Amino acid sequence: MLPDSFGPAAYIAHPTAKIDCIQGLLKDTGYQTVWVNGFTTSFHNKGLFEAAHGIDTFYDEDYFRGRGVDEVIGLGLADYPVLDETVKLLEGLHAKGPFYANVTTLSTHHPWSVIPEGKLPNDLEAGVAGDPDYHGYLTRMHYADKALGNFLDKFMKSPLAEDTVIFLMDDHSSYVKPLEDLSPMQYMEMRHRISLALITKHMPKPLRSRKPVHQIDVAPTAARIAGIDRGKEWLGRPLLAQRSDAKRRSAVLPDGVSALEGSPFVYYDGTYLAYRAGSVLCHTTVTDGFGCARVDPQEDVLDARMMRFFESKSSPSAGQIVKGIAAAESIAVVD
């Protein structure tokens, strides 16, 4: 579930909500569905919600400790040995048939104390020594890079890679500022931008989308790759063009597949509204009025859709703007 900007984590706020999720749809079509994490299944009600929405089996801290993993970093068991063991777990699932696995890492989670396992190069370490939060954050990222690198190296050498696609993504970003000076809008963009990558062995060539992509686009994209998206309605948009061979249930992407634009980024907290489509971020506040700025210097075209709603400082209320954007983008808005 998506992060909740107005209160507790979504699993805590809505533990009994019943909605259609990708894991349930995949289970209904014969996939094994598992959840993998180096902490407890009960944390933030994850086990309760996920079990009600299609997850069959949970592999948590107890499972990995039973296999000799006992190193702890932050909230739970360290990512490197957990991911190393996860490759073996996934290979076992793969031998039985198609599977869906939600694998959650932990070592980059706040608080970001400096960890020796992620020691930085000497010149970089010297540059961030005066900022303990940023220093700690970078050591966690460096450690995560090594842990993921080892996981992906073993994945690509395994039979798993022949017909498996990885969605590599964050659940949310970070408030930690880099050493460079950022404008308020650049900082806001940094606070909400996350990484998202689709990784598979047989993709003919790398593709990069310079358009916004949202977390809600992940499920319809996964469904399209699995060939189960026909007749389904989604909050988000599939990021890959329709396949010519819809019956082929393989993660191998055919030649000519094209990346599409994902859902626009819309953020509203009651007083502050921001909308991102393309390379330009527009915002409006009660006190400061309207403003637009490019957040990606690689593109120069101002998106006309934003300007329809943000071209005047005397624009309607933020709530009206949100509904106007939603209507133009075919996004459902709940009052």
Secondary structure, DSSP 8 states (H G I E B T S, - for coil): ----TTSS-HHHH-TT-----HHHHHHHTT-EEEEEESS-TTGGGHHHHHHHTT--EEE-HHHHHTTT---EETTEE-HHHHHHHHHHHHHHHHHHS-EEEEEE--TT-SS----GGG---HHHHHHHTT-HHHHHHHHHHHHHHHHHHHHHHHHHTSGGGGS--EEEE-S-------SS---HHHHHHHHH---EEEE-TT-SS-----S---GGGHHHHHHHHHT--TT---SS--SB---S-TT---S---TT--B-----EEEE-SSEEEEEETTEEEEEETTTEEEEEES-TT-----HHHHHHHS-TT---HHHHHHHHHHHHT-----
